[in-house]
Each structure stands twice: as C-alpha cells, then as structure tokens.
C-alpha cells in the first residue's frame, strides 16, 4: 500500500498578502508610483547612514595627533 503523495504549498508571507490586496485596490500606475517612492525612501536612508559613517570617520581622523 502506497502513501498518498504530499504536496508542499508555500504559505504566503505577510508581504505577499499585502501586495495581493494592493493589486486589487490600486491601479498599476499607483502601485508603480508607490514602489518608486518606497525605493527613494530606502535610498535616502542609505545615504543618511553613509553620511553618518563618513562624519564619524572624519571626527576620528581629526582627533588623532
């Protein structure tokens, strides 16, 4: 007697669920604009982090004799 094959189905992540709801509620152009805006936010955060690191480096270099 053989066991029935087991099918593994991926459980959608919370992000996947939000994107599905987003796709139902928003038009394609709005989704694109929203994603572009979020990408800009992430890039601004990265640049801010780089500025802080550069400032620390310069402060440490200035403290050395």
Secondary structure, 3 states (H helix, E strand, C coil): CCCCCCCCCCCCCHHHHHHHHHHHHCCHHHHHHHHHHHHHHHHHHHHHHHHHHHHHHHHHHHHCC
